[in-house]
Amino acid sequence: MDKNYRQNITVQYCFPDNNSSCRKELHTPTNLLILSLAAVDLLVGLIVMPVKIMELIDSCWYLGKLGCCILLVINGILLSASLCNLVFIAVDRYIAVTDPLLYSTKITVCKMSMMIILGWSFCLLFAIMYFYFNDNLLPSQISTRCYGECVVSVKFFWVIVDLVVFFLTPCSVILVLYSIIFNVARRQARTVRAVKNGASKKHGAKLSSPSETKAAKTLGIVIFVYLACWIPFYVTSLSVESVTSASIVWAVFGWLLYINSSVNPLIYAIFYPWFRKSAKYILSCRIFESSSSRFNLFPDRF
C-alpha cells in the first residue's frame, strides 16, 4: 500500500454506550455552500423583502436615515453574496466532475468554510465602499427631498465597477465552468449508457446515471434564472448617467433580484426529494427531536 495513502487513513473507534466516541461528518463542502446560499435567500425574505413591500405599498420610509443606510448595506451584501456563492458552487462542481479522485483532498470542509467567510467579507467590504463613495453610507450623506424618503443615487462610474466586479467577471467564470461541466457530464452519461447496455445484455442489471449530471443540470437552471433576473437590471442601469432608486423601472427590476432569492429554494425543491423532506423536518421543528440524527433523507438508497 502506498505510504501517502496509509498516512491519510485515520482509524476511529466507536463504543455503543458513548455516542460521542465517533466523529460524525454532518456537512460536506457542497452542503456548506448550499447552506450559505440558503442563508442569503432566507435573509432576503426575512429582512429586505418585508421592508420593500412596506415601502412599495405606502411609498413612504418610516425607519429614518439610519435605517435607510443599514438596509442599503444589508441589501448590497446579500445580493452580492448570492452571486459569490454561485461562483463557489460552480468551482466546487467543476472540481468534483473533472477531478473526482482528488476532490476530497482539494476541497475540504475547513477550506470551504474559509472561502465562504472570505466571500462574505469581500461582499461586506465592497458594499461599504460602494455606498460610501456614492454618498449613501452615512445618515449625514443621504440627501432627501422630503421627510420619509429613502432614495439611493448611484454614480455611473460605480455602476460600471459593479457591473464588472459582480456581474461580467463572475458570470463569465460560471458560464465557462458550466460549459466544461456539461461536456464532461455528457461524456459520463454516454459511458454509463454504454455500460448499462452491456450489463443489461449480460445480467439484466439496471444502472443509474451519475448524480453529478443531475446536480450540474440543477445548478445550471439556478444560473440561468439568476442571469434572467439580473440582466434587465444592469441593462437599465447602463442606459442613464446617474441611477436613482426613485425610478419606477428601477423598482420593477429591483424586485426581480429579490424574486430570484425566492426561486432558488423552489428549484431545489422540484429536483431534489431530499430537499423537500429536509425542509419539512425543519418547518415542523422535528429536527429538535432526539431521533433527528437518524432521519433518512434517502430511503431509496437503503
TALIN-V320419 format. One record per run of one state. SS is the DSSP state (~ for helix, > for strand, _ for the rest). FROM is the first residue (numbers start at 1). TO is the last residue. If there is no record, write none. Layout:
# TALIN-V320419
ss:SS from:FROM to:TO
ss:SS from:FROM to:TO
This chain:
# TALIN-V320419
ss:_ from:1 to:2
ss:~ from:3 to:8
ss:_ from:9 to:14
ss:> from:15 to:15
ss:_ from:16 to:17
ss:> from:18 to:18
ss:~ from:19 to:21
ss:_ from:22 to:28
ss:~ from:29 to:58
ss:_ from:59 to:63
ss:~ from:64 to:98
ss:_ from:99 to:102
ss:~ from:103 to:106
ss:_ from:107 to:108
ss:~ from:109 to:133
ss:_ from:134 to:152
ss:> from:153 to:155
ss:~ from:156 to:202
ss:_ from:203 to:210
ss:~ from:211 to:237
ss:_ from:238 to:241
ss:> from:242 to:244
ss:_ from:245 to:247
ss:~ from:248 to:271
ss:_ from:272 to:272
ss:~ from:273 to:283
ss:_ from:284 to:285
ss:~ from:286 to:288
ss:_ from:289 to:291
ss:~ from:292 to:294
ss:_ from:295 to:298
ss:~ from:299 to:301
ss:_ from:302 to:302
